[in-house]
Amino acid sequence: MRTVTASDANRNFSGLLRGVAGGESVVIISRGTPVAKMSPVDAKTGRQAARHSLLHRLENQCASGQRNWTRDELYEDRTCG
């Protein structure tokens, strides 16, 4: 397990993600104290979490019946009411 400082993690975030995607775990420290751990997600667990998040969001959105939405509107967190 690799350890990196918070500032190094910030500067090299995409590199850390590549390492984690390849199976590596990384502990991030701030001022000498471990504050976070990045580790690979089990593929099945990751898909289930993404599916749950999408369904939850769709259940809480208003159905407008219109088909003229913008791309930005897809990512807005809107609720009915």
Long-range contacts (C-beta under 8 A, 24 or more apart in sequence): 1-25, 1-26, 1-27, 2-26, 2-27, 3-27, 3-28, 3-29, 3-34, 4-28, 4-29, 5-29, 5-30, 6-30, 6-35
